[in-house]
Amino acid sequence: MLILARKQDESIIIGDDIQVKVIRVQGNQVHLGISAPRSVTVHRQEIYEQAKSENLKAAHGKSTELKDRLGALPSLMQARTK
């Protein structure tokens, strides 16, 4: 991990088109301004991790439901042919 020290109103540049600027330091909080193209997603880590976890749970639930339905398919097909 690269660690950089910045003061209020100072920035770092990532690549050619992403700028992270220290807007304000207040107590134990640092307010950052991020300027990036619309194609670059920016999330707070805790929000990103929560969304990722919820997506995995939803995907697992769907795959379990699909497996259950596929498992019932042979008996449904057999009942239909009678």
Secondary structure, DSSP 8 states (H G I E B T S, - for coil): -------TT-EEEETTTEEEEEEEEETTEEEEEEE--TTS----HHHHHHHHHHHHHHHHHHHHHHHHHHHHHHHHHHHHH-
